[in-house]
């Protein structure tokens, strides 16, 4: 079973999180073809996009390590690791 890059839980379905959001990966009308990504479980992916703007993700949190340094992310990851991957989690 695949492992979430943020919470490290085994999850049946992972989503592709662009560490530099596609909307931020443009330079004067051209797209950067290979933006870095991380495979995340649904709750972690939703949490990031509800917590940070795309500009914040691109500027300050463009790696899994920098995301894990943020206090809110650390708290969420500590909590979500205790939840079974099969449980439906509502992210606020």
C-alpha positions, -999 to 999 in steps of 0.1 A, spaced: 0 0 0 14 35 -8 26 57 19 17 94 24 48 116 22 35 139 50 19 117 77 36 85 66 4 64 69 -3 36 44 -33 48 24 -52 31 -4 -54 62 -25 -29 90 -26 -32 123 -45 -5 143 -62 3 175 -44 23 200 -64 48 214 -40 49 245 -61 13 250 -72 7 249 -109 -8 284 -107 25 296 -92 48 277 -115 46 301 -145 72 325 -157 59 352 -180 33 331 -198 53 299 -200 47 268 -178 74 251 -160 69 215 -171 82 194 -142 70 209 -110 80 189 -79 52 168 -64 45 146 -33 21 118 -29 -3 127 -1 -34 111 15 -66 130 10 -68 145 45 -32 158 44 -37 173 9 -69 190 20 -53 203 52 -25 220 33 -48 237 8 -71 249 36 -42 262 57 -20 279 31 -25 300 0 -9 289 -33 15 318 -30 25 307 6 30 271 -6 52 283 -35 73 307 -15 77 292 19 65 256 18 78 240 -14 92 209 2 79 182 26 106 192 51 95 229 51 59 219 55 68 197 85 85 226 102 52 246 104 36 241 139 1 237 125 12 210 101 32 192 128 1 192 151 -22 179 123 3 152 113 7 141 149 -31 138 151 -38 122 117 -11 95 123 -33 81 151 -63 78 127 -69 47 106 -65 54 69 -99 39 63 -116 65 85 -133 94 68 -117 126 82 -133 161 79 -107 188 75 -115 223 86 
